Amino acid sequence: MNSMSDQSLRPRFQGGRASVVLYGLFLVLGLGSAGCVEWKDEGKGPKLVPGIGSANFEAPHVLATAILIVNDGAGRAEDVQIDSVILSGATLTAPASLPVGLGSIAPDGSSTLIANFTDPLAGPDASYEVIVAGTYKEHGGRSKFVVKESVRTSPDSPGSSVASTGVTAVQIVNGAHFPPQKPCCPDEMNEGQRARTVPDGPFRPLTPSQESAVQPAPHGSGGSASISFPVNSPVGISSSTVAEPSGASGGGVVFETENWFASYSIDGGSTFTKLDPTTIFPQSDGGFCCDQVVQYAPSIDRFIWVLQYGQSKLPTDTTTNNGPNRYRVAYASPATVKSSGGTSWTYFDLTSTTLIGTNNNTWLDYPDTAVGSNSFYLSADDVNNGGHVVVRVSLSDIQSSSTINFSYTKPSDSAVAYGGHLCQNTGNEVFWAGHNSNSSIRIFNWPESSNTYNWNGISVGSWPQTNSSNLMTSTTPDSQDWLNKLSGFPGNAVLGIARGSVGRDSKQGNYLYFAWTGAIGSGFKQPQVQWIALDRNNSFALVSQQQVWNSAYAFAYPAFGVNSQNEIGMSLEWGGGGNYENHVAGFWGDYVVYATTNSSIGTKRFGDYVTIRQNSADTSKFDAFGYGLDATTPPGGTTVYVHNNIFSR
């Protein structure tokens, strides 16, 4: 049951796009009793629903898809078996035979089915609907399920598009005079997000680089790398086990955020003063919560602080729409942070209805930021539509504190970059990226001199993406899978991006670095950080493909930076193989990274990013922010300790 001949069920192509014809009648007549199963046991059983699938069109008439199946129920779906995979008018070529097993899917867990088709009408920028039917085991018996997942191929590559524009007003707050509020979403943002799945691409051989080891971070010079950590201190503020640390330094101030709170230091990071954002800014869209990001823009001497607002619902919750919500972009000089005790800011808002559109279920999540030569950049995921938007604001507008003019991309253009981050040290052009497949990456670039952004597809060696065979998992000594959340989101998204400075090193030149987390598979016994180097001056030619990996333990959550010496600095997390999850930092090429924390307890909800910035006072150094977890005394709880690090040669 791998093909159908009824062309009335095919996608209708118009102007390079497609509208999918839903075939509920087929489900009723063709599948009969294999229709959707009701959620049993009054909400206590499994419930398999579609996630964010993806499709890739690389070879003529070949459509590669990755279908995400999510368990939105309260019970475990055991021994999930796929009996039928159908794309109207197409022939299934992979898996080669059915049924195929996806293993067990825990509540709030997911599994990815890789399904490839030959399709005479396959093409770019088109939508398809794949129907997956199968069974799972619960209470000793088997239940049937059907998942209909809509997937879309990316626009043709190379390609380009013109950014839209908008205007927003600025406002000023001073004195933290608002009453304190609990965060609107104490169960964490990103909780309902699912990573964009990555299809299989044409196989291209991949040679692993040298393994990387882990050593304790030295206070002075240490190890063969001659690295030093003049600052490696805990911020000392309670947070959740999803700390999401971000920070930057400038003008003698370190400004740092972790999930629901913010803090600043005026003594080089030795001590921090805690700030409550709900007392500093007015509430909007149901309230403030989480996903904060901080940058320092040296050219205008401003900290730029991004805060997320709005009540969130899970994407699978059909009873209440998500959004609208907004990002609050606040900015202040280091001198103002000192004089006001961190309570005086100028800010502007960017709303989801503006950046996504009022005709959609609007919800923005998982922001990132970058500072260019003349611009500030903000990116975020269009959660309900599977898109990704990038916003550009002139630094001169921010400095003048007048009306803010901004430009922004079309979210669907860079849907492959869902869950991804922006390029650091980005200069006169910003970059972001996403995977067409596990052997092809799509690079986006937006020059400051133009309102047109572009994309190109680059072939890379085949790496192990997360699916039902290649698992993203790593266990701590107390039997906690600390990559449990990463396997669901942000998955294999491109998180670490940095640009090498031009002209300082003739061997390096204008290079770009893109990093993401790979799963177990293809010879890698543990999850690992995959990264590539591209030559911007040579049409994004692939220069190198490397990994941060070890056969005994996992590396994940990469953040990359480049200093004034053109060295690649890394901030990431590691764990498993008899180790708790901990923050590590170091330089690429040393094949050793240094643990800045010393955890004593594990968690199944770690994440969702760490940070690295070029130090503003000495650009040969890096500021890094990561975290570890301690068991409390008496036992039964967890203390989260974010560390502020400065490291250099």
N, C-alpha and C positions, 0 to 999 in steps of 0.2 A: 504494500500500500504506500508506494513512494512517489506516485505521480498522478496527475489528473489531466484530462483533455478538455474540460469545459473552459473555453477561452473567455466565457462571460465572467469568470471569476478572476481573471488576470488584472493586475494594476493597470489603470488607464494613464498613459503618458501624455502630458501636455506641457510643452515648453520646458522639457527636461525634468519635470516633476511628475509625481504619481499620486493618485488618490486610491486608497485601498477599498475594495468592495468587501464589506463584512458578510460572511456567509454563515449566519446563524442557522439557516435552513439546512445547510449541509451538516452542521453539528447534530441537529435533531434527527435527520433521516439517515445520515451516513454512519454516525457513531452510536446511535441508539442508547443503550444503557451505559455507554462509556462517557456520558455527559458529565457536567460538573457535579462534584459531590458536595453535599451540604456539610457545613462545619458541625461535627457531631459533639455529643457529650456536653451540650450547653456551653460551648466555647472552650472546652478543655482538650479538644483533639487537634490534629494537624489541619492546616489549611494552605494548600499550595496555590500560589498566585504568581502572575508574571512580574518580573523586575524590568530593568532597563536593558534590553537586548541590543545587539549591534550587528551590522552587516558590512561586508567589504567586497568591493568589485575591483579585482586586480587583473584577472585574466579574462579574455573574451568568453562570454557565456557562463562564467563560473561565479557563483554567489556564495561567499563564505559567511556564515552567521554564528553568533554565540548567543544562546538563549538562556537567560537567567531565570531560574525557578526559585521562588522565595517561599519559605514556610512562615506564613503570617498567623499561624495558630498557636495554641498553648501547649500542644503535645508534639513529640518527636515523630516524624514520618520515617519509619524504618524501611530499609531495603527498597528504595525508590527505583522502579523499573520503567523504562521508556519503551512503549510498544509501537508507537506510530509518530512520525514526523512528516508533516505535509506542508508544502508550499505549492499553491495552485499553479498548474502548468509546468512545474519543474520536476526534475528527477533527483532524488536523494542519492548522493555519492558517499557521504560520510555522516554518521558511522556506516561502515560497510555492511553491517547486518544488525538486525533488531531481534529481540529486545537488547537494550544496553542498560547497565546499572549505573545509578548516580550515588549509590551508598545511602546513608541516612542523613536527613536534614533536620537539624535541631530547631526549636522555636526561635524565630528571628534570624535563622540561618538561611543559607542559599547554596545552590549548586549550579554550575554552568554546563550546559550541553553544547558541544561543538557540532554543528550540522552544516554540511556543505552540499550545494546543489549545482547541477547543470541547468541553465535556464536561458533559452534563446533570446529572452527579452531583458536579461539582467543589464543594468547600467548604473551610472552614477546619479546621485541626487534623486533617488527614488525610494518609495515606501513599499514594504512587503509585510504580509502577515503570515506568520508561521504558527501552525497548530501542532501542539505536542500533547499526546495522550499516553497514559500509562497507569500504573498502580503503585500503591505503597502499602506497607504492613502496619497495622495497629491493632492492639488487643487480640493478637493471634490470627486475625483475618486480614484480607486484602480489600482495600478500597480503591475505586477508580477516580481519576482526575483528568481534567482537560485544561490546558493553559493556552490561551491565544496571546501571542506576543508580537507587537508591531516593531519592526526594525527598519532602519533607513540607511541607505548608503550615503557617503559623503559627496559633496559637490566634486566635480571633476578637478583633477590636479595636473598641472599648476592652475591656480585660479586667483581671483581677487574680488574685492567688494568695497563699496564706499561706506564709510561710517556715517551714522546718523548723528545729529547734534542736538543739544539741549542747553537750557539755562536754569540755574537755581540760585536762590538768595542765600546770603550768609547771615548768621545769628551769633550772638555773644552770650556766654554765661560766665558768672564770676561768684565765687563764695560758697559753692556747694550748699545752696539753701533749699533744695528739694528734699522732701521726706524720703527716708530710705525705703526701698521696695525689695521684696524678694525677686530674684530672677524669674522671668516669666515662664521659663522652661527648665525646671531643676533637674529633669531627667536627661539633660544634654541635648544640644543641637546635633545635627548630623545623624541622629539616632535612626531616623527612618530612611536615610539616603542609602542607595545601593550603587556600587561602582558600575561604571560602564564596562560591559564585558568586552573581551578582546578576541576576535576570531582567529582561526588558523590562517596563516599566509603561506605562500610558496616556501618550501624548506630551503634555508640558506645556512651552511655550516657555521658554527660558533665555537671559537677556541677560548676556553676559560683563561683568565689572567692568573697571576700569582695569588695564592691565598693571603688573606689579611688576618693578623693576630690582634689580640686586645691586651693592653697593659694598663695598670693604674696610672692616672694622670700625675705626672711629677710636678713639684712646685718650682723647681729650677730646671736646668737642662737635664734630659733623661733619655736613656735608650739610644739606639743607633740613629734615631731621627733628630736628636738635638733639639727637642721641642720644649717649650716652657709654658706653664700656666700661671702667670703672675696673679691672676684672679680666678678662683674656683670656689665660690661661696654660695650657700643657700640663701634664697631671698627671704625665707622665713615667714611665708604667708600661707595659710591653709587654703587648699583648693580641692577639686575633685580628682579622681584617678584619671580623668581625661583633662590634663592640665593645659594642653595646647599653648605652650609658652611662646611668647614673641617679645622682642625687645630691640632696642638700639641705644647708642650713646651719642652725645653731642654736647658741646659747650659745658663740659664738666658735670653733666647729668646722665644717668642711666635711667631710661624709662622702660618699664616692663609690664606685660599683661599675662594673666593666666586664667583663662576661662571666664569666671565671673568678676574678677577683681583686676585692679591695676596698682602699680607702685612705682616709686621713683627713689633714686639714691643720689646724694650730692657729695658722697665721699668715696667715689670710685667703685661702688658696688659692695662695700663692706656692710652697710646697713640700708634698709629700705623702709620707706613710709607708705603705708597702705592707703589706697583710695577706693571709694565706693562709687562706681559710675552712676548709680541710680540717684545719688544725691547731687551730682554735678550737672546732669543733663535732664531735661524734661522727658517723661515717658511718651512713647509713640508706638502705635500698632500693637498694643497689648503689653508692651514692656521690653526691657533690655534683657538680652542673654547671649553670652558666650561668643566664640569665634572672633576674638579681637586680634588685630594685627597692628604692629608699630613699625614706623620707619623714621629715620632722620634724614632730612634733605639739607646737606651742607651749604648749597648755593644760596639758600634763602634762610638758613639757620632756624629751621622749624622741625619740631617733632610733628609727625602726622599720625594720628591715632584713629583707627577705624573700628567702629562698634556696630554690632548687628542687633536689630530690633525686630520684634514681631512674634506672634503666637504661631507655633508650628504644629502641624498634624502629620502623621505618617502618610506617605504617598499612597498607601493602600487603603487609607481611611476614606471611604466614599461618602460618609455622612456629613463631613465638613470640609469645605475647600480650604486649601492653604492660602495664606497671604490675605491682602498684600502686606509686604514688609519693606524694610529700608536699611540702608547703611548710613550711619552718621560719621562723617569725615571731619574730625576735630584737629586743630593745629595750634601750636603755641611755641614760642621760643624757649630755649633752656632757661634764659633769665626770667621769663614769665612763670615757668614751672617753679623755679626757686622762690620768687617773690610772692606767689599766690598759694604756695603749698599744693601745687598741682590742681587748683580748682578754677583757673581762669583759662577759657578756651574760646576760639572762634570756630564755628562749624557750619557745614552745609549737609543737606540730606540728598541721597540718591534713592529713589523709590523703585520697587519692583514693577509697578505699573508703567513707569516711564521706560525702564530698560528692557522689559519683556513685552509689554502691551496690555491694554485693558481687556482684550478679548480672550486672554488666556487665564488659567488658574495660576496666579503669580506668586512665586515663592523663590527668593534668592537665598543661597546658603554657601558656606565654606569659602569665605573670601581669601584673597591674597593681594599683596601690594608690591609695587616696585617704584623706584625713583630713577628717572632718566636725566639726561643733560638739562632738559627744559620742561619736563613733564612728570606728573605723578600718575600712576596707573593703579587701577583696582580691577580685580577679576572676581567672578562669582559664578556658581552653578544655577542654571534655570532648572530647578528640581523636577517640576511636574511635566516638563516638556523635553528633558534630557539635553538641554543646551548649555552653552558656556558663553558668558559675555565679558568683554574687556572694555573698561572706561578709561579715557585719557583726559586729564585736567592740566592746564598750564600752571607751572609753578609760580609764574608772575601773578596770576589771578589769586592764588593762595596767599602770596606775600602781600598783595595790596589789600586783601580782605574786602574786596568789592564783589560785585556779581561774578558768579562762577559760570564760565562757559565750558561745556564738556562735549566730548565725542564718544560714541560707543558703537561696538560691533553688533552684528546680528547674531543672537545666540545660536541659531541652528547652523550657522556657517562653521562653527568650531565645536560641534557636539562631540567630536572625538576627544576633545580636551576636557570633558566633564571630569571633575575631581582634581584637575591639574592646577599648577601654580605658575607664577610669572617669573621672568628672568631677572636675576639680581645683577647689579653693576651693568645695567642694560645700555647706558650711554644714549646715543642718538636714535635708537631703534629698539622697540620692545619685542620680545619673543615669547611664545608659549607653544605647547605641543600636545599631541595625543596620538594614540596608536590606531592606524588603519587595521593592522593585524599584528601578530607576534613576529613578523619579519618586515614590517613597513611602518614608519613613523611619519606623521604629518607635522611639518614645522610651519608655524604662523609668524609673520613679521609685519610690523607696523612702524614705518619710519616717522620720526617726529616732523619731518618736512612735508608730509603728505597726509591726506584724509582717507587714503586708500590702503587697506591692509591686504596681505597676500598669503598664499599657502602653497607648499610644495611637499610632495611625497618622497621620502628617502628610504631606500632599501637597507636593512640591517640584518645581522645574523639572527637566526631564529632562537628566541629565548623562551623559557617556560612560563606562560601566562597561567593565571589561576582558572582552573576548571575542575571537573569531577575527577580527573586523573592527577593533575598538578595542584597539590594542596598548599595553601598559605597557612601554616600552622607551626607553632613552636611552644614547648611546654617548660614551665619553670619548675623548680624543685618541689613546690607545693601543688603540682599537677594543675596549674592554671595555663590555659592557652592564651598567651599575651597578644597573639596576632589574630585572635578571634574577630575583633571588630575590623581590623585592617582587611581581612579576607572579604568582608562585606562592603567596606568603604574606607579609604579611597581606592583599595585594590591595587591595580597596576598603573594607576594614573601617574603622570609625569610631575613629580613634586619638586625635584631639585633641578634648577636651571640657573646658569651663570654665564657671563660673557667675559672672555679674556680681553684685557686692554690691548689696544692697537699700538704696535711700534716698540714696546719695551723689550720684546724678545722676538727676534727674527724667526726663531724656530717655531714659535707658537702663533704669533700674529693675531688675527681677528677670529678667535675660536669661540664656539658655543658648546656648552656642556649640558646634557639632559640626562636626568637620573630618575629611576623608578624602582619599585620592589618587584622582584620576580619570585615565582613559586618554586616549590620542590619539583624537580624534573630535569630532563635533558642533561643528566650527569651531576646536577647540583642536589646534594643530599639535604640541604637546608635552604630556607628562603634567603635571598641575597639581593643586594643592590646592583642593578644593571645600569650602566651609563655609557653614553657615546660622546665623542667629540666630533664636531662638524666645522668645516672651514667656511666661514661666511663670505670670504673673498673669492671662493671658488665654487659658487652655486650650491652651497651647503654640502659639499662633498664629505663623505664619511672618512674621517681621519683615523679614528680608533674606536674600538668597542671593548670595554673593560667591565670588571665586576669587583665589588667589595663582598667577599664571601669567605666562608670557612666550612669545611665538611662537618664540623662538630656543633656549630651554633649559627643562629640567624642574625642577619642585619636587615634593617627596615627603616622606613620614614626618612629618606634622604633629604637633606637640605644642602645646597652647594653655594659656595661663594668664591670669588677670585680677588686676591689682594693686589697691591701695587707692584708686587714682585712677580705677578702672573702665576702665583701658586694657587692650586685648587684646595680650598678649605672645605671640610666636611663636618656637618653636625647631623647625627643620626642616632638610632637606638639599636641595641643588640641584646640577645638573651637566648635562653634555651640551652640544651646540652649540659644540664647541671648548673645553669646560671639563671639568676633573676634578670628581668629586663632592666637595662640601665642606659643612660645617655653616654655616648662616646663622641669624641671629636679628634680631628687630626688633619694631615695633609695627604692628598693622593700622591702615590708614588713611593711612600714609605712602607706600605703594606703592613702597617700597624696603626691602630687607633687607640685612644686613651680614654678609659672610663672615668668620668667626672663624678659619678654617683655610686652608691653602694647599697642597693636595695636589699630588703630582707623579707619581702612578701610579694606574691604575684597577683595578677588580676586578669579577668577576661575582657576588660574594657579599658584598654590602653589607647593612647592616641591624642589628637589626630594629626599633629604636626609638631616639629621642632623648628628652630630658627638659627640662621647664621647671617651676620652682617659684617661688612668691612668696618673696622674700628675707625671712628672719625678723627681721633686725635693722632693716631699712628696707623696709616693705611696699610702698613705691612702686617698688622695684627688683625685678628678676627674677634668679634663678639659672638658668642654662641649661647643659646638658651635651650636646656633640656631638663629632664626630670627623672627621679626615681621614686620608689615607694618603700616606706618603713612600716613594720608592724608596730602597733601602739602597745603601751603598757598601762593597764593589763591587756592581755590578748583580746582580739575580737574586732579591731578596727585597723584603719590604714592612715598613715601620715604621708602626705604628698610633699616632696621637697624639690622645688624648682631651683636649678643652679644657674647662676650668672657666671660665665666663663670669658676670660680673655686669654687667647693663646697665640703663640708666634714661634718662629725659629729662635 
